[in-house]
Amino acid sequence: MKLQFLGATETVTGSKYVVDTGRVRVMVDCGLFQGYKALRLRNWDALPVDPASLHAVVLTHAHIDHSGYLPLLFRNGFRGRVFCTLGTAQLCGVLLPDCAALAEEDAAYANRKGFSRHHPAEPLYTRADATRAIHRLEAVRFASRCSIGPGVEVEFHHAGHIIGAATVTLHVDGRRLVFSGDLGRQLDPLMRAPEPVQQADWLLVESTYGDRRHPAEDPIDALGEIVNRTIERWGTLVIPTFAVGRAQSLLYCLYRLKQLGRLPDVPIFLNSPMAIDATTIFALHPEELRIDQATCVAACKLARLVPSTEASIRLNSDHNPKIILAGSGMATGGRVVHHLEAFGQDPRNTILLSGFQAPGTRGATLAAGKKQVRLHGKDIDIQAEVAQIQNLSAHADADELMTWLGGFRSAPRRTYVVHGEPPASDALRQRIERDLKWAVTMPEYRVTYTLE
């Protein structure tokens, strides 16, 4: 059996792994690269594996860096089956068309403004491609096994993180190959903790926060302080927001502040059609949440919805105090980019980063303290306060990763550390070797490893 790494090596994006049993080829995760331009350009490269040769795809969860390449895979010849949990299938139904729409809109905007180097600018894929992929998703229940090819069964266990997120076990002729997916927090305010997995012959574990611990501060307190000091100076709080997971966590935190009497009476806008749809899906899965369904529904109703582009544009000329949650979470595209241009140049306002910012993204530029970002082909001076809340992350930190790894009854034959920047991955590698005495590898991009 062979395992090839086509993404999430020395980076947190582009998760794609191909398992070749000798009889079938299965791709686990099918994500887009994000961040640095050099990484994004990989999305346009031909895969070293012919998509038509793949028997099946298995998704750990719906985030675009794990699912967003799927429409392109179908367009390039894949004709197999795609397996995932119900929550993942539902969220992909929101995320993939939105990703395609953003690509189409950005290409059209670049063509109108003439700032693209390509004439004409083309989207990576279209909404029609995304729709084709969605129709091929097959939902599998948690904790049940499903045959996906000769000698191969798949099993999903709760990973926390977001609705539908799973740790995937491939059962191949009596051997177990486990993919952690993105692991959630042990004490996340919204999502339940990831389930332990007890056995693996080979293990792939994420390492997004493999070199750090999340701060101990209460995210509700931290958010409350930022909201209040922004509103006190008659400013607007702009929060680049991941539509799936982060938007719902932020709404819950704002809801708790309102219950505690600590939320100023200002309008809150959820300016992301994708996040609007995703909040509806969250309320359908109370078994994956720490809060009850009524609380989830109440939190999701806290914000005013901004469904149209025209309404989003009108927000930019409204200089009254308010809170805007808008995609995307790393400010790589979407409506928040226009809000950054409109509000980022006023010192009364605040830009709040509420999660991991991949290197090469506008969010990472802001987090590094840079006072200038490039928006729509122009360099924009940032005078607004830039704040950051670290512990709203939906990813386990280093200690939580080690807690999850401690649930295995015995050491895997080999553990591959993936989905992290090199310092984070290497720190986790060293800790696993030192504390657990396991054999660990940091895999290389496009390299194939023999599993024996």
C-alpha positions as CSV (number, residue, x, y, z in Angstrom):
1,M,0.0,0.0,0.0
2,K,1.3,3.5,-0.9
3,L,0.4,6.9,0.4
4,Q,1.1,10.1,-1.6
5,F,0.9,13.6,-0.2
6,L,-0.5,16.2,-2.6
7,G,-1.1,19.0,-0.1
8,A,-1.0,20.1,3.5
9,T,2.8,19.5,3.7
10,E,4.8,22.4,5.1
11,T,1.5,24.4,4.9
12,V,-2.0,24.4,6.4
13,T,-3.8,24.3,3.1
14,G,-4.5,22.1,0.1
15,S,-5.2,18.9,2.0
16,K,-5.1,16.0,-0.5
17,Y,-3.8,12.4,0.1
18,V,-4.0,9.5,-2.2
19,V,-4.0,5.9,-0.9
20,D,-3.1,3.2,-3.5
21,T,-3.9,-0.3,-2.2
22,G,-2.8,-1.9,-5.5
23,R,-6.4,-2.5,-6.4
24,V,-8.0,0.9,-5.9
25,R,-6.9,4.5,-5.4
26,V,-8.7,6.6,-2.8
27,M,-8.2,10.3,-2.3
28,V,-8.7,11.5,1.3
29,D,-9.6,15.2,1.3
30,C,-9.6,17.3,-1.8
31,G,-8.7,20.8,-0.8
32,L,-7.6,24.1,-2.4
33,F,-4.4,25.8,-1.6
34,Q,-4.7,29.2,-0.1
35,G,-2.3,31.9,1.1
36,Y,0.9,32.8,-0.7
37,K,0.6,33.2,-4.4
38,A,3.1,30.4,-5.0
39,L,0.7,28.1,-3.1
40,R,-2.5,29.3,-4.9
41,L,-0.8,28.7,-8.2
42,R,-0.6,25.0,-7.3
43,N,-4.4,24.9,-7.8
44,W,-3.9,25.4,-11.5
45,D,-1.3,22.7,-11.8
46,A,-2.2,19.2,-13.2
47,L,-2.3,16.6,-10.4
48,P,0.4,13.9,-10.6
49,V,-2.4,11.4,-10.3
50,D,-5.0,11.1,-13.1
51,P,-8.4,12.0,-11.6
52,A,-10.0,9.3,-13.7
53,S,-7.8,6.7,-12.0
54,L,-9.3,7.5,-8.6
55,H,-12.0,5.1,-7.3
56,A,-13.4,7.3,-4.6
57,V,-12.9,10.5,-2.5
58,V,-13.4,10.8,1.2
59,L,-13.8,14.2,2.9
60,T,-13.0,14.8,6.5
61,H,-15.0,18.1,6.6
62,A,-16.3,20.9,4.4
63,H,-13.8,23.7,4.8
64,I,-12.4,24.8,1.4
65,D,-8.8,23.8,2.1
66,H,-10.2,20.2,2.5
67,S,-13.0,20.1,-0.1
68,G,-12.6,23.1,-2.5
69,Y,-10.7,21.2,-5.2
70,L,-13.5,18.7,-5.7
71,P,-15.3,20.6,-8.6
72,L,-12.0,20.8,-10.4
73,L,-11.4,17.1,-9.9
74,F,-14.7,16.2,-11.6
75,R,-14.1,18.7,-14.4
76,N,-10.7,17.0,-15.0
77,G,-12.1,13.5,-15.3
78,F,-13.0,12.0,-11.9
79,R,-16.1,9.9,-12.1
80,G,-16.0,8.0,-8.8
81,R,-18.0,8.4,-5.6
82,V,-17.5,11.0,-2.8
83,F,-18.1,9.9,0.8
84,C,-18.6,12.2,3.8
85,T,-20.8,12.8,6.8
86,L,-24.3,14.4,6.4
87,G,-23.1,17.7,8.0
88,T,-20.2,17.9,5.6
89,A,-22.5,17.2,2.6
90,Q,-24.9,19.9,3.7
91,L,-22.1,22.4,4.3
92,C,-20.4,21.6,1.0
93,G,-23.7,22.4,-0.7
94,V,-23.1,25.9,0.6
95,L,-19.4,26.3,0.5
96,L,-18.6,24.9,-3.0
97,P,-21.0,27.1,-5.0
98,D,-20.0,30.1,-2.9
99,C,-16.3,29.5,-3.6
100,A,-17.1,29.2,-7.3
101,A,-19.2,32.3,-7.2
102,L,-16.4,34.3,-5.5
103,A,-14.0,33.1,-8.2
104,E,-16.4,34.1,-10.9
105,E,-17.0,37.5,-9.3
106,D,-13.3,38.2,-8.6
107,A,-12.5,37.3,-12.3
108,A,-15.3,39.6,-13.5
109,Y,-14.2,42.4,-11.2
110,A,-10.6,42.1,-12.4
111,N,-11.7,42.2,-16.0
112,R,-13.8,45.4,-15.4
113,K,-11.0,47.1,-13.5
114,G,-8.2,45.8,-15.7
115,F,-5.8,44.8,-12.9
116,S,-5.4,41.2,-13.8
117,R,-2.3,40.1,-15.6
118,H,-4.5,37.6,-17.6
119,H,-6.7,38.8,-20.4
120,P,-9.4,37.8,-19.7
121,A,-9.1,36.6,-16.1
122,E,-10.8,33.2,-15.7
123,P,-12.2,31.6,-12.5
124,L,-10.6,28.4,-11.3
125,Y,-14.0,26.7,-11.8
126,T,-17.6,27.7,-12.1
127,R,-20.8,27.3,-10.2
128,A,-21.9,24.7,-12.7
129,D,-18.7,22.7,-11.8
130,A,-19.6,23.0,-8.1
131,T,-23.1,21.9,-8.6
132,R,-21.9,18.8,-10.5
133,A,-19.7,17.9,-7.5
134,I,-22.4,18.4,-4.9
135,H,-24.7,16.0,-6.6
136,R,-22.1,13.2,-6.2
137,L,-21.7,13.5,-2.4
138,E,-22.9,10.4,-0.4
139,A,-23.6,10.9,3.3
140,V,-22.3,8.2,5.8
141,R,-23.4,8.1,9.4
142,F,-20.8,8.6,12.2
143,A,-19.4,5.4,13.7
144,S,-20.6,3.1,10.9
145,R,-18.5,1.4,8.3
146,C,-19.2,1.8,4.6
147,S,-17.5,-0.1,1.7
148,I,-15.9,2.3,-0.8
149,G,-14.0,-0.1,-3.0
150,P,-12.6,-3.7,-3.1
151,G,-11.0,-4.4,0.3
152,V,-11.6,-0.8,1.6
153,E,-14.1,0.4,4.2
154,V,-14.4,3.9,5.6
155,E,-15.4,4.9,9.2
156,F,-16.1,8.4,10.5
157,H,-15.8,9.6,14.1
158,H,-16.5,13.1,15.5
159,A,-13.6,15.5,15.3
160,G,-15.2,18.6,16.7
161,H,-14.0,21.6,14.8
162,I,-17.2,22.3,12.8
163,I,-20.5,20.5,12.0
164,G,-19.8,17.3,10.2
165,A,-16.1,17.3,10.8
166,A,-14.7,13.8,11.1
167,T,-11.6,11.7,11.8
168,V,-11.5,9.2,9.0
169,T,-10.4,5.6,9.3
170,L,-9.7,3.6,6.2
171,H,-9.9,-0.2,6.9
172,V,-7.8,-1.8,4.2
173,D,-7.5,-5.6,4.4
174,G,-7.4,-5.6,8.2
175,R,-5.1,-2.6,8.5
176,R,-6.1,0.9,9.7
177,L,-5.1,4.1,8.2
178,V,-6.3,7.1,10.3
179,F,-6.6,10.7,9.1
180,S,-7.2,13.1,12.0
181,G,-8.8,15.8,9.8
182,D,-8.9,19.1,11.6
183,L,-9.3,18.4,15.3
184,G,-11.5,20.7,17.5
185,R,-10.9,22.0,21.0
186,Q,-11.4,20.0,24.2
187,L,-13.4,22.8,25.7
188,D,-14.8,24.7,22.7
189,P,-17.7,27.0,23.7
190,L,-19.9,25.7,20.8
191,M,-18.6,22.3,19.5
192,R,-18.2,19.0,21.4
193,A,-14.7,17.7,21.9
194,P,-13.2,15.3,19.3
195,E,-13.7,11.6,19.9
196,P,-10.6,9.6,20.8
197,V,-9.5,7.0,18.3
198,Q,-7.8,3.9,19.8
199,Q,-6.1,2.1,17.0
200,A,-4.1,2.9,13.9
201,D,-1.5,1.2,11.8
202,W,-0.6,4.5,10.2
203,L,-1.7,7.9,11.4
204,L,-1.9,11.4,9.8
205,V,-2.3,14.1,12.4
206,E,-2.8,17.9,11.8
207,S,-0.4,20.3,13.4
208,T,-1.9,23.8,12.8
209,Y,-1.1,24.8,16.4
210,G,1.5,22.2,17.1
211,D,3.9,24.7,18.5
212,R,1.7,26.8,20.8
213,R,-1.0,26.8,23.4
214,H,-4.2,28.9,23.1
215,P,-4.4,31.8,25.6
216,A,-6.3,31.1,28.7
217,E,-8.4,34.3,28.5
218,D,-12.2,34.0,28.0
219,P,-13.0,34.8,24.4
220,I,-16.3,36.3,25.4
221,D,-14.5,38.8,27.7
222,A,-11.9,39.6,25.1
223,L,-14.6,40.2,22.4
224,G,-16.6,42.3,24.8
225,E,-13.6,44.6,25.5
226,I,-12.9,45.1,21.8
227,V,-16.5,45.7,21.0
228,N,-17.0,48.3,23.7
229,R,-13.8,50.3,23.1
230,T,-14.6,50.5,19.4
231,I,-18.2,51.6,19.9
232,E,-17.1,54.2,22.6
233,R,-15.1,56.0,19.9
234,W,-18.1,55.8,17.5
235,G,-16.4,53.3,15.3
236,T,-17.3,50.2,13.3
237,L,-16.0,46.8,14.2
238,V,-15.2,44.7,11.0
239,I,-14.5,41.0,11.6
240,P,-13.2,39.0,8.7
241,T,-15.2,35.8,9.4
242,F,-14.9,32.2,8.3
243,A,-18.5,31.4,7.2
244,V,-18.5,27.9,8.7
245,G,-17.7,27.6,12.3
246,R,-16.2,31.0,13.2
247,A,-19.3,33.0,12.2
248,Q,-21.5,30.8,14.5
249,S,-19.0,31.0,17.4
250,L,-18.8,34.8,17.1
251,L,-22.6,35.0,17.1
252,Y,-22.8,32.8,20.1
253,C,-20.2,35.0,22.0
254,L,-22.1,38.2,21.0
255,Y,-25.3,36.5,22.2
256,R,-23.7,35.7,25.6
257,L,-22.5,39.3,25.9
258,K,-26.1,40.5,25.3
259,Q,-27.4,38.1,27.9
260,L,-24.8,39.4,30.4
261,G,-25.8,43.0,29.6
262,R,-22.4,43.8,28.2
263,L,-23.2,44.3,24.5
264,P,-23.8,47.9,23.3
265,D,-27.1,48.5,21.5
266,V,-25.7,48.7,18.0
267,P,-26.7,46.8,14.9
268,I,-24.8,43.5,14.1
269,F,-24.6,42.5,10.4
270,L,-23.9,39.1,9.1
271,N,-22.6,40.0,5.6
272,S,-22.0,36.6,4.1
273,P,-24.6,34.6,2.2
274,M,-22.5,31.5,2.9
275,A,-22.5,32.1,6.6
276,I,-26.2,32.8,6.6
277,D,-26.9,29.4,5.1
278,A,-24.3,27.7,7.3
279,T,-25.9,28.9,10.5
280,T,-29.2,27.2,9.4
281,I,-27.3,24.0,9.0
282,F,-25.6,24.3,12.4
283,A,-29.0,24.4,14.1
284,L,-29.9,21.1,12.4
285,H,-27.1,19.2,14.3
286,P,-27.6,19.8,18.1
287,E,-26.0,16.4,18.8
288,E,-22.6,17.8,17.7
289,L,-23.0,21.0,19.8
290,R,-22.5,21.8,23.5
291,I,-25.4,24.2,23.5
292,D,-29.1,23.3,23.0
293,Q,-31.0,23.9,19.8
294,A,-33.0,26.8,21.2
295,T,-29.8,28.7,22.2
296,C,-28.2,28.0,18.9
297,V,-31.3,29.4,17.0
298,A,-31.4,32.5,19.3
299,A,-27.7,33.2,18.7
300,C,-28.0,32.8,15.0
301,K,-30.9,35.3,14.9
302,L,-28.9,38.0,16.7
303,A,-27.5,39.5,13.5
304,R,-29.2,41.3,10.6
305,L,-28.7,39.4,7.4
306,V,-27.1,41.1,4.4
307,P,-28.1,38.8,1.5
308,S,-27.4,41.1,-1.5
309,T,-24.4,42.9,-3.0
310,E,-26.3,46.1,-3.1
311,A,-27.0,46.0,0.7
312,S,-23.4,45.2,1.3
313,I,-22.3,48.3,-0.7
314,R,-24.7,50.5,1.3
315,L,-23.0,49.4,4.5
316,N,-19.8,51.0,3.4
317,S,-21.3,54.4,3.4
318,D,-22.9,54.0,6.8
319,H,-20.5,55.6,9.4
320,N,-22.7,54.9,12.5
321,P,-21.3,52.4,15.1
322,K,-22.0,48.8,14.2
323,I,-20.5,45.3,14.0
324,I,-19.9,43.6,10.6
325,L,-19.1,39.9,10.3
326,A,-18.1,39.3,6.7
327,G,-16.2,36.6,4.7
328,S,-13.6,35.6,4.1
329,G,-11.9,34.8,7.4
330,M,-8.4,35.6,6.2
331,A,-9.5,38.5,4.0
332,T,-8.4,36.7,0.9
333,G,-11.6,37.6,-1.0
334,G,-15.3,38.2,-0.5
335,R,-17.3,41.2,0.8
336,V,-14.9,41.8,3.7
337,V,-12.2,43.1,1.3
338,H,-14.5,46.0,0.3
339,H,-15.2,46.7,4.0
340,L,-11.5,46.8,4.7
341,E,-11.1,49.4,2.0
342,A,-14.1,51.4,3.4
343,F,-13.4,51.2,7.1
344,G,-9.7,50.4,7.4
345,Q,-8.5,54.0,6.8
346,D,-10.4,55.4,9.9
347,P,-8.7,55.2,13.3
348,R,-12.1,55.1,15.0
349,N,-12.7,51.6,13.6
350,T,-11.3,48.2,14.5
351,I,-10.5,45.2,12.3
352,L,-10.7,42.1,14.5
353,L,-8.9,38.9,13.4
354,S,-10.5,35.9,15.1
355,G,-8.6,32.9,13.9
356,F,-5.5,31.4,12.2
357,Q,-4.2,33.6,9.4
358,A,-2.2,31.6,6.9
359,P,1.0,33.2,5.7
360,G,0.5,35.2,2.5
361,T,-3.0,36.2,3.2
362,R,-4.2,39.8,3.9
363,G,-5.1,38.6,7.4
364,A,-1.6,37.6,8.1
365,T,-0.3,40.9,6.8
366,L,-2.6,42.7,9.2
367,A,-1.7,40.4,12.1
368,A,2.0,41.2,11.5
369,G,1.3,44.9,12.1
370,K,1.7,46.0,8.5
371,K,0.0,49.4,7.9
372,Q,-0.6,48.8,4.3
373,V,-2.5,46.1,2.4
374,R,-3.2,45.6,-1.2
375,L,-6.9,45.7,-2.1
376,H,-8.2,45.5,-5.6
377,G,-4.9,46.4,-7.2
378,K,-4.2,49.4,-4.8
379,D,-2.1,49.8,-1.7
380,I,-4.5,50.9,1.1
381,D,-3.2,52.6,4.3
382,I,-4.6,51.0,7.4
383,Q,-5.3,53.5,10.2
384,A,-7.9,51.4,12.1
385,E,-7.0,49.4,15.2
386,V,-6.1,45.8,14.4
387,A,-7.0,43.4,17.2
388,Q,-6.8,39.6,17.4
389,I,-8.5,37.0,19.5
390,Q,-6.5,33.7,19.4
391,N,-8.6,31.4,21.5
392,L,-11.7,31.4,19.3
393,S,-9.8,29.0,17.1
394,A,-11.6,25.8,16.2
395,H,-8.3,23.9,16.0
396,A,-6.8,22.0,18.9
397,D,-3.6,23.5,20.3
398,A,-0.4,21.6,21.0
399,D,-1.6,20.3,24.4
400,E,-5.0,19.3,23.1
401,L,-3.4,17.5,20.1
402,M,-1.3,15.5,22.6
403,T,-4.4,14.7,24.7
404,W,-6.1,13.3,21.6
405,L,-3.0,11.3,20.6
406,G,-2.8,9.9,24.1
407,G,-6.1,8.1,23.4
408,F,-4.4,5.5,21.2
409,R,-3.9,2.1,22.9
410,S,-0.6,1.5,21.1
411,A,1.7,3.4,18.9
412,P,1.0,3.5,15.1
413,R,3.7,2.0,12.9
414,R,4.3,5.5,11.7
415,T,2.7,8.9,12.3
416,Y,2.8,11.6,9.6
417,V,2.5,15.2,10.8
418,V,0.6,17.3,8.3
419,H,-1.4,20.5,8.0
420,G,0.9,22.9,9.7
421,E,3.6,25.5,8.9
422,P,7.1,24.0,9.3
423,P,7.8,25.3,12.9
424,A,4.4,24.0,14.1
425,S,4.8,20.6,12.4
426,D,8.3,20.1,13.6
427,A,7.5,21.1,17.2
428,L,4.7,18.5,17.3
429,R,7.0,15.9,15.7
430,Q,9.6,16.4,18.4
431,R,7.0,16.3,21.1
432,I,5.5,13.1,19.8
433,E,8.9,11.5,19.5
434,R,9.9,12.6,23.0
435,D,6.8,12.1,25.0
436,L,5.2,9.1,23.2
437,K,8.3,7.5,21.7
438,W,6.5,7.1,18.3
439,A,8.1,6.9,14.9
440,V,7.2,10.2,13.2
441,T,7.7,11.7,9.7
442,M,7.1,15.2,8.3
443,P,6.1,14.2,4.7
444,E,7.2,16.1,1.6
445,Y,5.0,17.5,-1.1
446,R,4.1,15.1,-3.9
447,V,6.2,12.4,-2.4
448,T,4.9,8.8,-2.2
449,Y,5.6,6.7,0.9
450,T,5.3,2.9,1.0
451,L,3.3,1.7,4.0
452,E,4.8,-1.6,5.3
